[in-house]
Amino acid sequence: MNTFNNENPAVSAEPYKDKPWFKIDNAATLYAAARRKNWTRTFRTAVVLDSKIDPVILQKALEDTAKRFPFFCVQLRDGMFWSYFERIDEVPKIVPDNNYPYRSIDLGDNKQPCFRITYGENRIALEGFHSMTDGGGANVLLSTLVARYFELKGVEFEYDEYAIRSTANEPQECEARDDYYTYGDTTRGAQNPPRVSVHIGENNALPGYASLIHGICRVDDLKAAAKKYSLTITEYLTAILILTYFNTEEHDKKPISVSVPIDLRKRFESRTLRNFCFMTDVSFDPGDRDEITFEEICNSIRGKLAEKASTENLHDAISANVSAASNPVLKIVPYFIKKLFLKNTYEKVQHTYTAFFSNLGEFSFPQEIAKHITRIEACLGCTPYQHFGCASASVNGVFTFTFTSGNRDTEKQKFFFRFLSSDGVPLRIESNDRNRG
């Protein structure tokens, strides 16, 4: 239950007031400012089906879904004091999938929104610019699209109106709201970006290259392995990532820190589909030792995510963020100056993490649809500062862990999956790159 407001505006059913433009949310300001000519912070989520995709039906499903979520059909614009989103009238078009996915989103295209829907033989994928939404919002967009696709194919089911929202209903105001401000306290003091020294991996990215390597296993096997160490699945995989970095790169006697996003929606009873997550970290300091054990890492990080994810701690954290953005002096500074400051802030934050890992958790579909879904793939795009991304998602008891990388070296992926397999988790490995050198 939300303990910071006497009334919870997030559950109201007030119709969305169609706007030609609106402010980007608190988290999106950094992604917008940090973008480069040939790079935007992107993510990808894909649903793999048991049958071939019908592109005609998928296009119709996208048109209906776009009408249900008009606040996603936008392009980013730079204003005098802030960047903002502007509605576009063009109907989004599906596009064939690419061998090297999660390409940069074209933010100068007046005919396509800040996301694209791609399709392959049996795969429907959403690739989006992070200023538009986070993993939680993207899940609802993609799940609703997939549900509408099956509905148009004649499958009958009931919508739950949380994870999947009927395209027959009207958009709601609470879905487009910036809930950082709804639940954050702007009177709290702002915090400076953390100044910590952590191990940063080498970045030898190749232009236009995007490697995806999927490790596919059963959720029950993963739970059993994590339980041996009294860890959650997210903690367990994070611990293996820390061990992976320690063993596959030259150790520079600095802490290894993994950034993990926390979805704030359920904790604050929010229905927003814009960014509403908080980035926290799980760190391990090996000191000057040449060898460490997996059990040491587990003992060090156990319970840390739960502690940081308490409602009180999260409220304090988002309050600090909105306080900084609400500074009256900052509001009157021209955007081209603010943009330099925000880009510098984003770069500093990026250098406080060794790796990024986003676990989107279990996707929920009605049984009539779920039986046609083979797996979910979540992919976290690389950045100019980090060539390596890790994400995971599950459905129907099938868990998929995906490494994204901008170079051809696969030592980390091999170490990670070999450890997982040796720890009692049977795996199937798939990759988009058949010409790996």
N, C-alpha and C positions, 0 to 999 in steps of 0.2 A: 504494500500500500504506500502511496505517496505521502510522506510525512512533512513535506515542506510547503504544501498549499492546503488551504481549507477546502477548496473546490478543485476538482481535477478537470481542466478544460480539454485535456487530450481525448476524452471519451465522448465529447459532444458530436452530434451529427449535423453540424451547421454546414450547409452547402458551400462548396468552394466558389469564391467570387472570381470569375475568370478575369485575369489581369494581363495586360500586354507586356508587363515586365514586373520583376520583383527582386528583392535583395537576395544575395547568396547567403548561406548560413554561416555561422561562426567558424566552423572547421573548414569550410570551402574557401575562405579567404586566402589561406596559405597555399592550397593547391592551385588556385587561380593565379596568384602572384608568382609562383615557382615555375609555371609552364615556360617552355622554351619553343623556339621555332619548330624543331623537329621532335619534341617530346612533351607529352602530357602525362600526368599521373593516371594510369588506367588500370582497370581490373577486368577479369573475364569470368563468367560463370556459364556453364553449359549443362544441358540435360541430354543424356544419351538414351535414345528410345530403342525399342525392339523391332522397329519397322522403318522403312524408308520415308523420308520427309516429303510431304506434298507441298511444294512451294506456293501454289495458288491459295490453298487453304491457310498456310502460314501467313501470307501477306494480308489476307482478310482478318486473321486473328490479330495481327499487329495493328491494323487500322482501328479495330474496335478497342484494343488495349490502350492505344495512344489517346483515344477520346476519353477513356476512363481516368487516365493520368496526364492531364494537359500540362501540369507543371514539370513534366519530364521532357516535353517537346519544346526545348529552349536552346538558345545559343548564348555563349558568354560574350558580354560586351564590357568595354572599359569606359567608365564615366569620369567625371571631373574629380570626384572624391572617393568613389569605390567602384569596383567592377560589379556587374549585375547580370541577371538573366533576362533575355527578351524572348517572348513567344514567337515561334515560327509557324506559318500556316501550312507549309508543305506536309503532305502525308509521308511519314517515314517509309523507306523501302528496304526490304530484306536484301541481303547480298550473299553470294556464295562464300563459303569459308575459305580461309587462306592457309597454306602450309605453315606459315609463320604468323600466328595470331597475335592478339592484343596490340595491334599497331596503334600509333598515336591517333587521337581523335582530332579531326580538322575543325578547329574552333572558328574558322573564317567562312564556313559553309552555311549559307543562308537557306539551304534546302534540306539539310539533315541536322537532327538534334545532337546533343552531346553524348549520344550513345548510338550503337549500331546493333542490329540483329543479323546474325549470320546463320547459315545452315549448311550442313554437309549431308552425307548419305543418310545418317540416322541421328544427327546432332543439331540441336537448336542452341545457339549461344548468344549471350548478351555481353558486349564489350562497352564499357562506359568510362567517362571522365569522372574522376573522384569528386569534383566540385558539385556534380549533379546529385550524388547520393553515395551511401556507403554500402557495405555488403548486405546489411539487413534490408535496406530499401530496394536494392537490386534484386534480392531474393523474391520479394513480393512482385516486382515488375515481371521478372522472368516466369515465376510460378503462375501468375495470372495469365500471361501470354500462352504458356503451355496448356493450361486448363481451357482457355478459350479455343485453342487449336483442336483439342479433343472434343469439345462441345460442338464445334462446327463439323466434326467428323461423325457426330451422332452419338457420342458417349454421354450417358445421363449420370449426373452426380449432384451432390449438394456442396455449395460454397461455405467455407467457414468464416469468411469475411475478416480474417486476420492475416493468415499466411497467403491466402488466395482470395481475391476480391472480385466479385461479379462485374463484368463489363456492362451489365444492365443497370447498375446503380450509378448514381451521380457522384462525382468527386466530392470529397469532404475537406473543409477548411483545415482541420487538424492534420490532414495528411501532408499538407504543404507548409506547415508551420515550422519555424526554427525553434525547436524545443530546448536548445541550449539556453535560450533566454526565458523560456517558459519555466524552467526548473532551476536555472542558475540564479545566483544572487549577485547583482552588479555592484553591490556595496562592499563586497569582499575585496581584499587586496589582490592585485595582479602579481603573477609570479614570472620571474625571468626564465628563459630556457635553461634547462639543466646544464651545468658545466662539469662533465665527467669525462674521464679518459677511458675509452674502451677500445678493444681490438676491432679494427676495420679490415675486412677482407679485401683482397686485390680486385680491381675492377678492370678487366681486359675485354670489355664488351666489343662485339663485332657489329658494324652498321647493318641494320635491317635483319639481324639474326635473332630468332626467338625460339629457344629450346623449351619444350614441355616434356617432362618425364613424370608419368603417373605410376604410383604404387597403389595397387588395388588389393584390399583384404576384407575380411569380415569384421564387423564392429565387435562381435563377441570375442574374437581372438585378441583384438586390440585391448578391450576392457580387461581381459584376463591377464595380459602382459602387464598393463599398468597397475593392476591390483596387487601384483607381486611386490611392488615398491610403495604401495599405499598412495598412489598418485591418480589424478584424473587423466583422461586421455590427452587433454591439452598439455598438462604438466609433463606427462611421459614423453610426448613427441618433442616438447621444448627441451627437455633434458637430453634427448638423443641429438638434437641440433647443436646444443652446446658442446657435447662430446665430439660431434663431427667436426666442428670448427677447430677444436683443440688439436685434433689428430690429423687434419688435412692441410693445415697452414702453419707456417713458421710462427712459433709462439713468441709474442713480444712482451710477455709479462704484464698484460693488461686484462681487465675483466672482459668476459664475453657476455654480451647483453642481447637478448632477443625481445623485440617489440611485439606485443600481443594486443590487438584491439578488443575492447569490451563493449558489447552491444548494450546500450542504455535503455532500450524501449521497454522491456519487461520490468526492469527495475523501477521505472518511473511511470508505468502504465501509459506509455506514449504510443500513438498510432502514426507518428510522422513517418514519411518516406524520404525525407531529406537526411543529410548526415546527422547521425545521433549516436556516436560511439566515442569512446575515450581510449587513447593509446597509452598503455602502461608497459612496463618492462620486467623481464625476469633475468637476473644477472648472476653470474658465478665468477669468482675471482680465484684463478688457479695459482696466483702468486708467481714465484720463480721456479716452480716445480716442473720437471720434464715429464712426469707421469701423474695422471689422476684416475680415479675409478668412477664408474657410472653411479655407484651407490653414493659416493661423495656428492655428486651433483644433485641426485634425488633428495638427499637429506638437506641440502642447502636451499632448494627451491620449493620444497613441499609446503603447501598452504599459502604461499606468497601471493598467488593470483587471487585467491578467495579473500585474503586480507585487503588487497588493493581494490577489490570489486565490491566492498561493502557500500551500501547506499550512502552512508555518511561521508566516506572518503571520496566517492565519486561526485557527490554534491559539492564538496569543497573544491575538487579539481575543476569541474566545469564552471563553477563560480569564478575561479581565478581567471579562466579563459575569457569569459564574457566581461569581466571587469576591465581587462586590458583593452578589449575592443570598444568598450563604452567610454573610454577616456575622452573627455570633451575637447582636449587639445588635438588629439589624433583625428577627430572627426573633420576638422577644418583644414588638415594638411592635404594638398593636392595628391591625387592617386599615384602619379608617376614617382613621387617621392616616397609615399607609403609602400609602393610596390617594391622598391629597393630594400626597404627595411624588412618587409614581409619575406622577400626572397632570401635575405640573409638569415632571418630567423628559421625558415624552413631548412636551410642548409645546415645550420647549427644543430637543429633537432635530429636531422638525418645522421649526423656524425656522433650521436649519443647511442646508436644501436649498431650491433654487429650484423644482425639479420632480422627479417620480418617474417612473422608467422600468423596467419589468420585462419582460425578454425570456424567455419560457418555453421557447424553443427548439423543436426538432422533436418532434412527437408521433409515437409509434411504434405502429402497429396491424398485426395480421396482414393479409396481402394480401387475404384473403377479406372482411375488414371495410373495409380502407382504400379499396377501389374504390368504396365507397358513401359516402365522406366527401368533402364539397366543400371545407371549410376549418375551421379552428379560430379562435375569437375569444377573446382574453384581455382583460379589462377591469379596470382598477384604480380602485376607488371613490375619490371625493373625500373630503377631510377638512375640518374647520372652519377649518384653517389654509391649505390648498391646494385651490383649486377645479378643479384640472387634473390629470389622471392619464394616463399613457401605458403601454401594454402591447402585447406582440406574441407571436405563436405561428405555427408553420407545420406543414403536413402535406401529403404528396404533392407537394412542391415548390411549394406555394402559401403565400405569406407574408401575414399580415394584421397591420397595425399599427392600433391603436385608440386614439383620444383619447376620454376621458371628461371631461365638464365639467358644472358646475352653473349655467352661464349661457349666454346665447344668442350671445355674441360668438364669432366663428369666425376672427378674424384670424390667430391662431397656427396653427390647422389649415390654413388656406389657404396661409400662407407655407411651412409644413413640406412639404406635399404638392406645391406648385408647385416648390420647390427640388428635391425628389426626382425629379419628372418631368423637369425641365430637365437633371438630371444623368444622364439616360439610363435611368431606371426607369419603364417604362409602368405606369400605375395605373388601377384602377377604384375609384371612391369610392361608399360606401353610408352611409346615416344612418338612425337611428330616428326622426328628427324631420322630418316633412313640412310643419310649420307654422313653420319657422324665420323669425324676424322680422329 
